[in-house]
Amino acid sequence: MPLDEQASDPAPEQVADAQAAYAAYGAETGNRNFRGEPMPEWGGLGDTIQRAWIAAAAAVRASAEREALRQCVSRTDRDGQPTAGRLYGAIGEHHREALCEWLNANGVDPGEVPVGAGFEIHDGQLTVEVVVQKDGCAVVADRGFDGVLRTTRVVPLQAPFPDLGYPTQSARTEQNPRRPQQPKE
C-alpha cells in the first residue's frame, strides 16, 4: 500500500471472521505456525499479520457470497434477467438490503419472506413464498424447513430484480459454451 494511503479499520465482523479462521488454523495444527513454533494469541500477531488474516477471511467470505448469489438466480430469460430463484441469507449485507428494497418496491414485506424462499417472475407478476401469519405472528407447522407454515403471494411486478452482480444468461453461456456436435460418420 502506498504511504499516502491510510488503511481503513476493518469492520468488527471482518475481525471476528479472521479470528475464527486463525483459531481454526491453530486447532488443525496443534497451535503451531508454519515453522512448527507455538502460535501467539491473536493480540500478539501484530498489525501486518492480523490484516493478512482479515484479508484472507474476507476473500473466503466474498467467495461464499458470490456462490450464494449465483444460486440465488436459478433461471433467466433471453436477456439475462432473472425469472426464478431462491432468496438465500448467505449473501452480503448490501445484497440483502437490495433484495429487501426490491421486495418492498413490489409490495411484499421482507419480514414475511423466509430465508430460502422461492420466487418466480412471469407475465409481469412476482410470485414469492411468504410465512403464513395470524395476529402478526408466524403460524407454526408440524413440517417444513423452518417449522413455519408457508404460502405463496402473487403481486404485480412493479420493480425489476436488482442487479446483484449475478452472471447473466449470456455470461453463463460464454463461461460454459456448448460444444458443437460433431457430425456422425
Buried (B, 14 or more C-beta within 10 A) or exposed (E): EEEEEEEEEBEEEBBEBBBEBBEEBBEEEEBEEEEEEEBBEBEEBEEEBBBEBBEBBBEEBEEEBBEBBBBBBBEBEEEBBBBBBBBBEBBBEEBBEBBBEBBEEBEBEBEBBBEBBBBBBEEEEBBBBBBEBEEEEBEEBEEEEEEBBBEEBEEEBEEEBBEBEBBBBEEBEEEEEEEEEEEEE
